[in-house]
Amino acid sequence: MSSRTAQIHRETRETQISVSVDLDGTGASTVQTGLPFFDHMLDQVARHGLIDLDIKASGDLEIDAHHTVEDVGITLGQAIAQALGEPRGINRYGHAYVPLDEALSRAVIDFSGRPGLEFLVDWPRARVGDFDVDLLGEFFQGFCNHAQVTVHIDALRGRNTHHVAETVFKAFGRALRMALAHDERQGDTVPSTKGSLQG
């Protein structure tokens, strides 16, 4: 099996971001975005997705966290798409439900070659500490657009905003893990009746 790794560097006037991924890793991560809560969420994706992840981001946080959060989503999406290459022999679909105390979220992903996001999350509060949780939707939109995947995320219940966010990211990581895993019965075929998942 060939190595499923990638390194992407993205630089704009607003952000400078480097992302390295290993889709067949152990869940090790080094994440430095300047946004501690966001780092914590990205660490959940690595650990629960069993993806080795190295993210370094420098952005215009003195203005707002929006550019950094969105651009990390874009760059991570690009890195996963590059590491995967032509999606042969994978499950393609992944799904997970994850609870944390009173909170419960569901994530479903399809490596379809078509970007799409349904993000149904009503946050109990607008912020965790000084982090604006509305920006997490921008992360997932950027990811979907550039990984060329369809993702449905539903926060089914929860009163604590930190718990809700954590279940969303853990479920997303678990769904990624399932979708990216090799299916021995697929062999080297593309999991589509079209014979292609390139859009």
C-alpha positions in Angstrom: 0.0 0.0 0.0 1.4 3.4 -1.0 2.0 6.1 1.5 -1.0 8.4 2.0 0.7 11.5 3.1 0.8 15.1 1.9 2.2 18.5 2.8 0.5 21.7 1.8 1.5 25.3 2.3 -0.9 28.2 1.7 0.0 31.8 2.0 -2.1 34.9 1.5 -2.0 38.5 2.7 -4.2 37.3 5.6 -2.7 33.9 6.6 0.3 31.6 6.3 -0.6 28.0 6.9 1.3 24.7 6.6 -0.4 21.3 7.0 1.1 17.8 6.9 -1.1 14.7 7.1 -0.7 11.0 7.2 -4.0 9.3 6.7 -2.6 6.0 8.1 -1.2 7.5 11.3 -1.7 6.9 15.0 -3.6 10.1 15.8 -0.5 12.1 16.7 -0.9 15.8 16.3 1.0 19.1 16.6 -1.4 22.0 16.1 -0.5 25.7 16.5 -3.0 28.2 15.2 -2.8 30.9 17.8 -6.4 29.8 18.9 -6.2 27.4 21.8 -9.8 26.2 21.6 -9.5 25.6 17.9 -6.3 23.7 18.4 -8.1 21.5 20.9 -10.8 20.8 18.3 -8.3 19.9 15.6 -6.6 17.6 18.0 -9.8 15.7 18.3 -9.9 15.1 14.5 -6.4 13.7 14.6 -6.9 11.4 17.6 -10.3 10.1 16.7 -9.6 9.9 12.9 -6.2 8.2 13.5 -4.7 10.8 11.2 -1.3 12.2 12.0 -1.6 15.9 11.7 0.8 18.8 11.9 -0.7 22.3 11.5 1.0 25.6 11.9 -0.9 28.8 11.2 -0.2 32.4 11.5 -3.0 34.8 10.7 -4.4 38.3 11.2 -5.9 37.4 14.6 -5.6 41.1 15.6 -8.5 41.7 13.2 -10.5 38.5 13.7 -10.1 34.7 13.8 -12.3 34.2 10.7 -9.5 34.1 8.1 -7.3 31.7 10.1 -10.1 29.2 10.9 -11.5 29.2 7.3 -8.0 28.9 5.7 -7.0 26.0 8.0 -10.2 24.3 6.8 -9.2 25.0 3.2 -5.6 23.8 3.6 -6.5 20.7 5.6 -9.1 19.8 2.9 -6.4 20.2 0.2 -3.9 18.1 2.2 -6.4 15.2 2.7 -7.4 15.3 -1.0 -3.8 15.1 -2.1 -2.9 12.4 0.4 -5.8 10.3 -0.7 -5.2 10.7 -4.4 -7.6 8.7 -6.5 -9.9 7.1 -3.9 -9.5 3.4 -4.8 -10.4 0.7 -2.3 -11.7 2.9 0.5 -15.0 2.7 2.2 -15.9 6.1 0.8 -18.7 6.7 3.3 -18.3 7.2 7.0 -20.6 8.1 9.9 -20.4 8.4 13.7 -22.4 9.4 16.7 -20.4 10.8 19.6 -21.7 11.8 23.1 -20.1 13.9 25.7 -22.1 14.1 28.9 -25.4 15.8 27.8 -24.3 16.6 24.3 -24.7 14.3 21.3 -23.6 14.9 17.6 -23.7 13.0 14.4 -21.3 13.3 11.4 -21.7 11.7 8.0 -19.2 12.0 5.2 -19.0 10.9 1.6 -15.8 11.2 -0.4 -18.0 11.8 -3.4 -15.9 14.3 -5.4 -18.6 16.8 -4.9 -18.4 19.5 -2.2 -21.4 20.0 0.0 -22.0 20.9 3.7 -25.1 20.6 5.8 -24.2 22.0 9.2 -27.1 22.0 11.6 -25.7 23.2 14.9 -27.5 25.6 17.3 -24.9 26.7 19.7 -26.1 27.3 23.3 -23.7 30.2 23.6 -21.9 32.3 21.1 -18.4 31.8 22.5 -16.2 29.4 24.3 -13.8 31.7 26.2 -13.0 34.3 23.6 -13.5 31.9 20.6 -16.5 32.6 18.3 -18.0 29.2 17.7 -19.9 30.4 14.6 -16.5 30.2 12.8 -16.5 26.4 13.1 -19.0 26.3 10.3 -16.6 28.2 8.2 -13.9 25.7 8.9 -16.1 22.8 7.7 -17.2 24.7 4.6 -13.6 25.4 3.6 -12.7 21.8 4.3 -15.6 20.4 2.1 -14.9 22.8 -0.8 -11.3 21.7 -1.0 -11.4 18.1 0.0 -14.3 17.7 -2.5 -16.5 15.8 0.0 -20.1 16.0 1.2 -20.5 16.3 5.0 -23.6 16.4 7.1 -23.1 17.4 10.7 -26.0 17.5 13.2 -25.7 18.5 16.9 -28.6 16.5 18.2 -28.6 17.9 21.8 -26.5 19.7 24.3 -26.5 22.5 26.8 -22.8 23.2 27.1 -21.2 24.8 24.0 -17.8 23.3 24.6 -19.4 19.8 24.8 -21.4 20.4 21.7 -18.3 21.5 19.7 -16.2 18.6 21.0 -18.8 16.0 20.0 -19.0 17.6 16.5 -15.2 17.3 16.0 -14.9 13.9 17.5 -17.8 12.6 15.4 -16.2 14.2 12.3 -12.9 12.5 13.1 -14.5 9.1 13.5 -16.5 9.5 10.3 -13.3 10.4 8.5 -11.6 7.4 9.9 -14.3 5.1 8.6 -14.6 6.7 5.2 -10.8 6.7 4.5 -10.2 3.1 5.7 -9.4 0.4 3.1 -12.1 -2.0 2.4 -10.5 -5.4 1.5 -13.5 -6.5 -0.5 -13.2 -3.3 -2.7 -9.7 -4.3 -3.7 -8.3 -1.5 -5.9 -11.7 -0.4 -7.4 -13.3 3.0 -7.1 -16.4 2.7 -4.9 -18.8 4.2 -7.4 -20.9 2.8 -10.2 -19.6 5.6 -12.4 -16.1 4.3 -12.0 -14.9 7.7 -10.9 -15.1 10.0 -7.8 -13.5 13.0 -9.5 -16.7 15.1 -9.5 
